[in-house]
Amino acid sequence: MPPPVMAGGHSILKAFWELSTERQIGFGVGPIPGSLISKAASDIGIYDPDRVADFRSIIRACDEVYLSRSTPKDPNDKSAAAAKPAMAMDAFDTMLERGRNK
């Protein structure tokens, strides 16, 4: 059974994976654009500036995990096997940790 998710976590996690489709990919995987994070917050009904900042922090924390898992540990290794994509559980762990630190 998956761990419990903080209140609002499901919509935030869904927003993260949806936002992940908007990242730039060129010479590597880029971060989620900040303007799209703000738009996603309003799309799911988050308007209060403090809550938008929290949403942005959570999305950025999830994105940090995603990017760290999507970048090869050895910069000279260009194989697909070198890049380990982030798993949904990593994002859940990030969200749960963020909720505990508030």
Buried (B, 14 or more C-beta within 10 A) or exposed (E): EEEEBBEBBEBBBEBBEBBBEBBEEEEEBBBBEEEBBBEBBEEEEBEEEEEBEBBBEBBBBBBEBBBEBBEBEEEEEEEEEEBEEBEEEBBBBBBBEBBEEE
